Amino acid sequence: MTSLFIFSKVVYNKKKKEELSMCTSLSMYHGIFGRNLDLHVPFGQQIAITPRNYPFHFRKAPVLSSHAAIIGTATVMQNYPLYAEAMNEHGLYMAGLNFPGNADYDQQADGKGSLITPFELIPWILGQCENIQQAKQLLSNFQILNEPFSPQMPLAPLHWQIADAQHTLVCEIMTDGIHVYDDPIGVLTNNPPFPFHQMNIRQYRHLSAQQPQNTFTAETDLSPFCEGMGAIGLPGDASSPSRYVKAAFLKSNAPEEKNEEDQIIQFFHILDAVSMVKGSVLTDDKQYDLTLYSCAISKKTKTYYYKTYRNNQIHCLCMNDVDLNGNRLTAIPMIDQPQFDHIQP
């Protein structure tokens, strides 16, 4: 089984060439969170619900015997959920996205703060925090531990998006230390580091969902000849800077849907607009990157929604459908087989 923590497709080793797998994560509608996970190979992904009394054992930090319940997508190894993204019962969300060439876990521990490995970071934060302020405080007092889950499962180079209903953060661990950024746009993709995306998006401040005004010349009427010309120049390629700009534009111009069903539909359409279509991205080893799955998680109903590349139907699972006071992990494989609704004439 391929693990999430080798979804970068090669061992994390700065002396080797690292593969550039891609993802997009976003937060919107004051409590809908989710992402595309783009990769050329499945990694044993399942929907995992961790109840409040399932013990999280950490390599160097104290065990979390009791914690907030968590739902998300994970590789389950040795009955341990290695989350790709998840939300806890309080509505705090966290997702890991590929960050090769920039992520650096070789920090020198100085004895200050908890030592946490990258694969432990999601349960460590979501297990203890109810909101962004608490998460920010916890992130100000930890050190990264460069230790894989097992010798056969090396660490992937990641950065993280963390969000509640009001605020979003980005956490990046690099050679010069641990950086925690406020993210007012609520979008994260991949390389380059987050400050680049904050600067790069300024190049697109003139784009609009409305029809443009003629500022070119007053000598002739240069009227638009079709709809959508206000957004000419909006990127459409699969690179991470372009996906960042396009997702931010679509999110910023999305209508304020009132009910959760419409919010989820709109959320998935935005993810679709920045998804990997098989054949559009060819890796150096001649593999096709594609969006393995897209997901959305609701704070209000504690429901996890998803669809896969091969099954475009939206499936959902509510956290409250299991015993959240238990101590046994629930893991449910994603439905990946195509489902066609044959209509009888």
C-alpha positions as CSV (number, residue, x, y, z in Angstrom):
1,M,0.0,0.0,0.0
2,T,1.3,3.4,-0.9
3,S,1.3,5.8,2.0
4,L,0.3,9.5,2.0
5,F,3.7,10.2,3.4
6,I,5.3,9.1,0.2
7,F,2.7,10.8,-2.0
8,S,5.5,13.1,-3.1
9,K,6.5,9.9,-5.0
10,V,10.1,9.8,-3.9
11,V,11.9,9.7,-0.6
12,Y,12.2,13.2,0.9
13,N,15.9,13.8,0.2
14,K,17.3,17.1,-0.7
15,K,20.1,15.4,-2.7
16,K,17.5,13.7,-5.0
17,K,15.2,15.3,-7.5
18,E,11.8,15.6,-5.9
19,E,8.5,15.0,-7.8
20,L,6.2,18.0,-7.9
21,S,2.7,16.5,-7.1
22,M,0.0,19.1,-6.7
23,C,-3.0,19.9,-4.5
24,T,-5.4,22.8,-3.9
25,S,-7.1,23.6,-0.5
26,L,-9.6,26.3,0.4
27,S,-11.9,27.6,3.1
28,M,-15.1,29.4,2.4
29,Y,-18.8,30.0,3.4
30,H,-17.7,30.5,7.1
31,G,-17.4,26.8,7.7
32,I,-16.9,24.8,4.5
33,F,-13.4,23.4,4.0
34,G,-11.8,21.0,1.6
35,R,-9.3,20.2,-1.1
36,N,-8.3,18.5,-4.3
37,L,-5.6,15.8,-3.8
38,D,-3.7,15.5,-7.1
39,L,-1.5,12.5,-7.6
40,H,-0.8,9.8,-10.1
41,V,-1.3,6.8,-7.8
42,P,-3.8,6.0,-5.0
43,F,-2.3,5.9,-1.5
44,G,-4.8,3.7,0.3
45,Q,-7.0,6.7,1.1
46,Q,-10.0,6.1,3.4
47,I,-12.4,8.3,5.3
48,A,-11.3,8.0,8.9
49,I,-13.2,9.1,12.0
50,T,-11.2,9.2,15.2
51,P,-13.4,9.3,18.3
52,R,-12.6,11.3,21.4
53,N,-11.1,8.5,23.4
54,Y,-8.9,6.9,20.7
55,P,-5.4,7.5,22.0
56,F,-3.0,9.4,19.8
57,H,0.6,8.3,20.6
58,F,3.3,10.7,19.6
59,R,7.0,10.0,19.3
60,K,8.2,12.6,21.8
61,A,5.1,14.5,23.0
62,P,2.7,13.2,25.7
63,V,-0.1,10.9,24.5
64,L,-3.5,12.4,23.8
65,S,-5.8,9.9,25.6
66,S,-8.8,12.2,25.2
67,H,-9.2,14.8,22.5
68,A,-11.6,16.3,20.0
69,A,-13.2,13.9,17.5
70,I,-11.7,14.1,14.0
71,I,-12.9,13.2,10.5
72,G,-11.0,13.3,7.2
73,T,-9.1,11.3,4.6
74,A,-6.2,9.2,5.8
75,T,-3.9,6.3,5.1
76,V,-4.4,3.9,8.0
77,M,-1.2,2.1,9.0
78,Q,-0.9,0.0,12.1
79,N,-4.3,1.3,13.1
80,Y,-3.0,4.9,13.0
81,P,-4.7,7.5,10.8
82,L,-2.1,9.4,8.8
83,Y,-4.4,12.3,7.8
84,A,-4.1,14.1,4.5
85,E,-6.7,16.6,5.6
86,A,-9.3,16.6,8.4
87,M,-11.7,18.7,10.5
88,N,-12.4,18.3,14.2
89,E,-15.8,18.4,15.9
90,H,-15.3,22.1,16.7
91,G,-14.9,23.0,13.0
92,L,-11.1,23.5,12.9
93,Y,-9.7,22.2,9.6
94,M,-6.2,21.3,8.6
95,A,-4.7,20.0,5.3
96,G,-1.2,19.0,4.2
97,L,-0.1,20.0,0.7
98,N,3.1,19.1,-1.2
99,F,5.9,21.5,-0.7
100,P,9.1,19.9,-2.2
101,G,12.4,21.7,-2.3
102,N,11.2,24.2,0.4
103,A,10.1,22.1,3.3
104,D,13.0,21.4,5.6
105,Y,12.6,19.2,8.7
106,D,16.2,19.3,9.7
107,Q,15.7,21.9,12.4
108,Q,18.0,21.7,15.5
109,A,15.9,21.0,18.7
110,D,16.8,23.4,21.5
111,G,14.5,21.8,24.2
112,K,11.8,24.5,23.9
113,G,8.3,23.4,23.0
114,S,6.9,20.0,21.9
115,L,8.7,17.9,19.4
116,I,6.2,16.8,16.7
117,T,6.8,14.9,13.5
118,P,5.2,16.1,10.3
119,F,2.8,13.1,10.2
120,E,1.7,13.9,13.8
121,L,1.0,17.6,13.2
122,I,-2.6,17.3,12.1
123,P,-3.9,15.1,15.0
124,W,-1.7,17.2,17.5
125,I,-3.4,20.4,16.4
126,L,-6.9,19.2,15.8
127,G,-6.9,17.0,18.9
128,Q,-6.3,20.0,21.2
129,C,-7.6,23.2,19.5
130,E,-11.1,24.5,18.9
131,N,-10.1,27.6,16.8
132,I,-7.4,29.4,14.9
133,Q,-6.3,31.4,17.9
134,Q,-5.6,28.2,19.9
135,A,-3.9,26.7,16.9
136,K,-1.7,29.7,16.5
137,Q,-0.7,29.6,20.1
138,L,0.2,25.9,19.9
139,L,2.2,26.5,16.7
140,S,4.3,29.1,18.5
141,N,5.6,26.5,20.9
142,F,6.7,23.4,18.9
143,Q,9.7,22.1,17.1
144,I,9.7,19.7,14.1
145,L,11.0,16.2,14.6
146,N,12.5,14.7,11.4
147,E,11.4,11.2,12.0
148,P,9.3,9.1,9.6
149,F,6.4,6.9,10.5
150,S,8.6,3.9,9.6
151,P,11.7,3.3,7.5
152,Q,9.5,2.2,4.7
153,M,7.4,5.3,4.9
154,P,9.6,8.4,4.5
155,L,8.2,11.8,5.2
156,A,6.7,13.9,2.4
157,P,7.7,17.6,2.2
158,L,4.6,19.4,3.2
159,H,3.1,22.8,4.2
160,W,-0.3,23.1,5.9
161,Q,-3.5,25.2,5.6
162,I,-5.4,25.6,8.9
163,A,-8.8,27.2,9.1
164,D,-11.9,27.8,11.2
165,A,-15.1,29.6,10.2
166,Q,-13.5,33.1,10.5
167,H,-9.7,32.8,9.9
168,T,-7.1,30.8,7.9
169,L,-3.4,30.2,8.5
170,V,-0.6,28.7,6.5
171,C,2.3,26.9,8.3
172,E,5.6,26.4,6.4
173,I,8.7,24.7,7.9
174,M,11.8,25.8,6.0
175,T,15.6,26.1,6.4
176,D,15.2,29.4,8.2
177,G,12.6,28.1,10.7
178,I,8.9,27.7,11.2
179,H,6.6,30.3,9.6
180,V,3.0,30.9,10.4
181,Y,1.2,33.3,8.1
182,D,-2.3,34.8,8.2
183,D,-4.1,33.8,5.0
184,P,-6.9,36.4,4.3
185,I,-7.8,34.8,1.0
186,G,-8.3,31.2,2.3
187,V,-6.5,29.4,-0.5
188,L,-3.4,27.2,-0.6
189,T,-1.7,25.4,-3.4
190,N,2.0,24.3,-3.6
191,N,5.4,25.9,-4.5
192,P,6.7,28.6,-4.3
193,P,6.4,29.6,-0.6
194,F,3.3,31.3,0.6
195,P,4.6,34.9,0.5
196,F,5.1,34.5,-3.3
197,H,1.4,33.8,-3.8
198,Q,0.4,36.8,-1.7
199,M,2.6,39.0,-3.9
200,N,1.8,37.3,-7.2
201,I,-2.0,37.7,-6.9
202,R,-1.5,41.5,-7.0
203,Q,-0.9,41.1,-10.8
204,Y,-4.5,40.1,-11.2
205,R,-6.3,42.8,-9.2
206,H,-7.8,44.3,-12.3
207,L,-9.8,41.1,-13.2
208,S,-13.5,41.1,-12.6
209,A,-16.6,38.9,-13.1
210,Q,-18.3,42.0,-14.6
211,Q,-17.9,43.2,-18.1
212,P,-14.9,45.6,-18.5
213,Q,-15.1,49.3,-19.2
214,N,-13.4,50.7,-22.3
215,T,-10.4,52.5,-21.0
216,F,-8.3,51.8,-24.1
217,T,-9.5,54.8,-26.2
218,A,-12.3,57.3,-26.2
219,E,-12.2,57.6,-30.0
220,T,-14.2,54.5,-30.7
221,D,-16.7,52.3,-28.9
222,L,-14.8,49.1,-28.0
223,S,-17.8,47.2,-26.6
224,P,-17.4,43.6,-25.4
225,F,-18.4,41.0,-28.0
226,C,-19.1,38.2,-25.5
227,E,-19.6,37.6,-21.8
228,G,-16.7,37.0,-19.5
229,M,-14.2,39.5,-20.9
230,G,-13.7,41.1,-17.5
231,A,-11.6,38.1,-16.5
232,I,-9.4,37.9,-19.6
233,G,-6.0,37.0,-18.3
234,L,-7.2,34.7,-15.6
235,P,-4.8,31.7,-15.5
236,G,-6.0,28.4,-16.7
237,D,-2.9,26.2,-16.5
238,A,-2.2,23.6,-13.9
239,S,0.8,25.3,-12.2
240,S,0.4,26.0,-8.5
241,P,0.6,29.8,-8.9
242,S,-2.1,29.7,-11.6
243,R,-4.3,27.4,-9.5
244,Y,-3.9,29.7,-6.6
245,V,-5.1,32.8,-8.6
246,K,-8.0,31.0,-10.3
247,A,-9.3,29.4,-7.1
248,A,-9.0,32.8,-5.3
249,F,-10.9,34.5,-8.1
250,L,-13.7,32.0,-8.2
251,K,-14.0,31.9,-4.4
252,S,-14.1,35.7,-4.2
253,N,-16.8,35.9,-6.8
254,A,-18.9,33.0,-5.7
255,P,-22.5,33.9,-4.6
256,E,-23.4,33.7,-0.9
257,E,-25.4,30.5,-1.0
258,K,-27.7,30.1,2.0
259,N,-28.2,26.3,2.4
260,E,-25.5,23.7,2.8
261,E,-26.5,21.7,-0.3
262,D,-25.9,24.8,-2.6
263,Q,-22.7,25.7,-0.8
264,I,-21.3,22.2,-1.3
265,I,-22.3,22.2,-5.0
266,Q,-20.5,25.6,-5.5
267,F,-17.5,24.4,-3.5
268,F,-17.0,21.4,-5.7
269,H,-17.4,23.4,-8.9
270,I,-14.5,25.7,-7.7
271,L,-12.4,22.6,-7.0
272,D,-13.3,21.2,-10.4
273,A,-12.0,24.4,-12.1
274,V,-8.5,23.8,-10.7
275,S,-8.5,20.0,-10.8
276,M,-6.0,17.8,-12.7
277,V,-7.6,16.3,-15.8
278,K,-5.8,13.1,-16.8
279,G,-3.5,13.9,-19.7
280,S,-3.0,17.6,-18.9
281,V,0.0,17.0,-16.6
282,L,2.7,14.5,-17.4
283,T,5.4,13.9,-14.8
284,D,9.1,13.3,-15.5
285,D,8.6,9.6,-15.1
286,K,5.8,9.6,-17.7
287,Q,2.9,9.3,-15.2
288,Y,-0.3,11.3,-15.5
289,D,-1.2,13.5,-12.5
290,L,-4.9,13.7,-11.8
291,T,-7.2,14.7,-9.0
292,L,-7.6,11.4,-7.1
293,Y,-10.4,12.9,-5.0
294,S,-12.0,16.2,-4.1
295,C,-13.6,16.8,-0.7
296,A,-15.6,19.3,1.3
297,I,-16.2,19.2,5.1
298,S,-19.0,21.1,6.8
299,K,-18.6,22.6,10.3
300,K,-22.3,23.0,10.7
301,T,-23.4,19.4,10.0
302,K,-20.0,17.7,10.7
303,T,-20.4,16.0,7.3
304,Y,-17.6,14.9,5.0
305,Y,-18.4,15.1,1.3
306,Y,-16.2,13.6,-1.5
307,K,-16.0,12.4,-5.0
308,T,-13.2,10.7,-6.9
309,Y,-11.8,10.9,-10.4
310,R,-13.6,7.8,-11.5
311,N,-16.8,8.4,-9.6
312,N,-18.2,11.9,-9.9
313,Q,-21.2,11.3,-7.6
314,I,-20.9,13.3,-4.4
315,H,-20.9,10.9,-1.4
316,C,-21.2,12.0,2.2
317,L,-20.6,10.7,5.7
318,C,-21.6,12.4,9.0
319,M,-19.2,12.3,11.9
320,N,-22.2,12.0,14.3
321,D,-23.1,8.7,12.7
322,V,-20.5,6.9,14.8
323,D,-19.9,6.8,18.6
324,L,-17.7,9.8,19.2
325,N,-17.2,8.8,22.8
326,G,-15.6,5.5,21.7
327,N,-12.0,4.5,21.4
328,R,-12.0,2.6,18.1
329,L,-11.0,4.1,14.8
330,T,-13.6,4.0,12.0
331,A,-12.1,3.8,8.4
332,I,-14.3,3.5,5.3
333,P,-12.8,3.1,1.8
334,M,-13.8,5.7,-0.8
335,I,-16.3,4.5,-3.4
336,D,-14.2,4.7,-6.6
337,Q,-16.1,2.6,-9.1
338,P,-18.1,4.6,-11.6
339,Q,-21.9,4.8,-11.0
340,F,-24.1,5.6,-13.9
341,D,-27.8,6.4,-13.4
342,H,-29.5,4.6,-16.3
343,I,-32.9,6.3,-17.0
344,Q,-35.6,4.2,-18.5
345,P,-37.4,6.0,-21.4
